[in-house]
Amino acid sequence: MPLISSVWFRRSSSRVNGSTSSRLGGRLARTGAVVTAGMGLVAGLALAGGGVASAAPVTCVSPPLVNDIQVSDTASCGAQAVGAGRSQAGAMESGTAVSVSADNSYTNTYANGFGTALGASRGNGQAHAYALGGGIARAGAADGNFTVAIAGWGAGATADANGVNCMGNLSFAVNFTNGQFCLAG
């Protein structure tokens, strides 16, 4: 269950002592703190490493290939772009990353340490999914949405147009378009 959850699209002002005060600054500060904590989490997990398996890193990029699939020992990735979409996926240490994009959108995924990262976007959307040390992260974006999902060891994170979800410790998800986010840790 997420420890922190917020929705920006709710009314952002209230009456205090007969005057209207804006809570937007406070919400932006909280969101900034959550994003900073999430990035610190990513950096810490990246430095600590997540898995015991050792496979050479693989990187998949589309275009130039329409469907790029790479496998090195136990690490694997796949990237597919249709139309003007761009996809990038990277994996190492038994990670699996898959990115799919279409219609001028961008998707980026990365997985290591037995993690699985899945991302899909279309219609000018941007989706970013990072599974570090055995987590499962899924990000989906459509029609201009911008989503990020980060999952650490044993955790799951999902961010898409339907909402965000964080399961287990070390997970973070945000949809920057509608302001939803969660952090479990």
Secondary structure, DSSP 4 states (H G I P E B T S, - for coil): --SEEE-TTS--EEEETTEEEE-HHHHHHHHHHHHHHHHHHHHHHHHH---S-----EEEEETTSSEEEEEETTEEEEEEEETT-EEEEEE-TT-EEEEEEESS-EEEEEE-TT-EEEEEEETT-EEEEEE-SS-EEEEEEETT-EEEEEE-TT-EEEEETTEEEEESSSEEEEETTTTEEEEE-
